[in-house]
Amino acid sequence: MTLRPLFSYYGGKWRAAPRYPAPRYDTIIEPFAGSAGYALRYPERNVVLVEKNAKVAATWRYLLRATEAEILALPLLEAGATVDDLNVCEEARYLIGFSVNAANTCPSKSLSKWATTYPTAQFWGEKRRVLLSKSVSRIRHWTLIEGDYADAPDVEATWFIDPPYIGAGKHYPTQPDDFEALAVWCRSRRGQVMVCENVGATWLPFRPFLKIQANQSRYGGKVSDEALWTNDEGGA
């Protein structure tokens, strides 16, 4: 059974993941993990997350080791307070910081106006804390590698490769240094390979795949034109 996102991250693919090809292998590898929206749809698989962003990696490290009781013991955040006021470890501050706002690339400090106006399970609060507490036991078998995409194990697997996009990737604190080298690496993966990008990117022979519309009230309904390359298309 699928899991809901454990924290919000810019460019997350959780909503769109069911429209991508389903995994054909028992192992799923996300070399640009972010919030792992694809893997969360298949949490029972052997999942390997690779993440270069130190704060995102620390957030996953905390989630992979935390118990249900530890999650439930995390403090809530009052309006006007900041995560720096909380008596928790640094990794927990990152987790809460990613949950006080939506679609950021770095943890925030305090609850956004949207989070205080609409206290849903998307934002840090009692609902989010309970959701996380029920989820962490289901990802205990996942593996995290803090490092560059090239540090991923060279194994046959389902590869969901979702790097910072050319252009739009400027929002991320860490980005690939060389997209040509990344293209060579993607083509060399064994198994089922999916690579995400914006329409117009040319470092692989991408094809238009789907349109993702952002929340109308929060982001004006902005549409992202998503492209996809897979090794099933004869491009490997």
N, C-alpha and C positions, 0 to 999 in steps of 0.2 A: 504494500500500500504506500502511496506517495506521502512525502512529508512536505509541509509548508516551509517557506524560506525561514531559516534560523536567524538571519539578519538581512537588512536591506543593503544593496550595493548597486552602484551605478552600472547600467548595462546588463543587469541580471536577466537570465533567460528562463526563469521558472514558469512564467505564464506561457511563453512560446514553446517550451520544451516538448510538449506533446505533439507539436507539428513537425518536429525533427524526426529523422529515422530512429526507431526503437533500437536499443542495444542488442547486438547479436552475440556478444561475448559476456562471460561471467564477470570480467574485470572492466571497469570504466575508469579511464584516466582523463582528468581535466588539468592540462598543463598551465592554464591561466585560471585558477580556481575561482577567484572572486567569491561569490556566495553560492557557487556550485548548483545553480538552478537546474541543470540537466540531471546531475547525479541524484538530487533530492527526489526526483520522480521515480528512481529505481534504487532506494536505499539498501535493499537486501543484497545488491551486487557487491563485489569486492571493489571498493572505490579508492582510487589514489588521487589525492589532491596535490598539486604543485603550485606554490604561491610565492612570488618574489616580494610582494608588499609585506613588510615586517609586521605591520599592525593587523592586516588581514590574517596572516599566518598565525599570529598570537591568538587571535579570536578563535580560529579553528582549533588550535592546540588546547585552549580552555574547554571548548565544547566537547572535544573528543575524550577528555579525561573527567569532566565534571559529572557528579552523580545527580540523581533527581533531587535529593535533599539539598545539595549545594546550590542548585539553581533556584529552588524554592526559597532559600535563605537569602538570596540576593536582595538588597534593599530597593524599594521603589524610589522614584525621583519626583520630588515635589516641584510644582511650577516655580520657576525662579532660581532653583538650585542647579548645581552643575555636577557632573560626574566626579569632579575633583573633590567634592564634599563627601563622597562615599568611602566608607572604610572597607574597601575590597581590593583585590590584587589588580595589577595593571591590566592583565588580560581581560578580566571581568569589566573593567572600565571601558575597554575597547568594545566589548560586546554590547554593553548598554549604550555606549556612544553611537554605535551603528544603528541602534534601535530607537533613538530619540528623534530621528529625522529619516527621510526616505531618499534612497538612490544617491548617496554620497560616496566619494572614494576615500574619505577619511572619517574617523569617528567625530561626532559632534559633542558639544559640552552640555547642552541643555535641551529640554523639550522644545520642539518647534511649535509655532502657533497652531499649525495643522494638527499636531499630535495632542495638544491640550484641548482643541475644539472637538476633535473626533478621536476619542481614546479607544481605538480598535486594537485588535491583537497584532496589528502591524507594528505598533509603537510600544515602547517600554511601559509596562504597567502590569497589573495582575494577570490579565488575559495572556499577554506575551510570555510572562514568567511561567505560567502553567503550561502553555504550549511547548516551550523549550524543555521543561522538566519531563514531559512525556516523550520527547523526541530524542534526547541524548543517548538513551540506551540502544536506540536503533542504528546509531552510527558509530558505536564503539569499535567495530571491526574495521572502520575506514583507516586509511593511512595518509599522513600529511608529510610532504617534503617541502621545507622552506628553501627555496632557491629558484634558479632560472628554469625555464621550460626544458632546456637541454638536460637537466638533472633527472627528468622523468625516466623510469625504468624502460629499457628497450625490450618490450615484450609484446606479444600479440594480444590485442585488446580492442575494445571500443574506445576510440579517441574522440573526445569532444573538445575541440581546440577553438577557444573564443578569446583571441588576444585583443588588446586595445586597438580599435580601428584606426586606420590612417585618417587623420583629420579629427574625428570625434575622440580619438584616443588621447588628445591633449589634456583631458580632464584627469587622467590617471597619473599618480606619482611615479609609477614604473612603467616603461614601455619597451618593446623590442628595439634593439639597437640597429638591426639589419633585417629588413623584411625579405630580402632575397635569400639570406641564409635561413630564415624561418621557413620559407617556401620549400627549400631543399629538405629541411628537417621534416616538415609535414609529409612530403611525398615519400620519405623513407620509413614512415611508421608502418608497422605490420598489424593487419587486422582490418577493422572498420574505422575509417577516418572521416570525420566531418570538420570542416574549418569554416568559421563564421567571419563575415566582414560586411561592410556597407556596399551597396550597389555602386559601381564605379571603380572599386579597387581592382588592381591588375597584377598583383604579385603572385596570384594563382588564377587559373581560368574560372573565376567565380561566375555563377549564374544567379539571376534574381530569384529569390526564394519566397519571401513573405513580407508583409507590411505589419509593423507593430505600432499600434496607436497608444500613446501615453494617456494617462488620466486627463479627461477634458477639463475638469474644474481646477486641477492643480498645475497642469503643464500645457494647457491650451489645446490638448488633443494632437500634439505634434506627432507626426508619423515618421518612423524609421524604416527606410527601405533596406531590408536585410538581404544579403547574398550568401551563397553557400557553395563550397567546393567539397566533393566527396571523391574518394578513390574508386567508388563504384562507377564513376563516369568515364573511366578509362584514362584518367589523368595521372595515375601513379607512376 
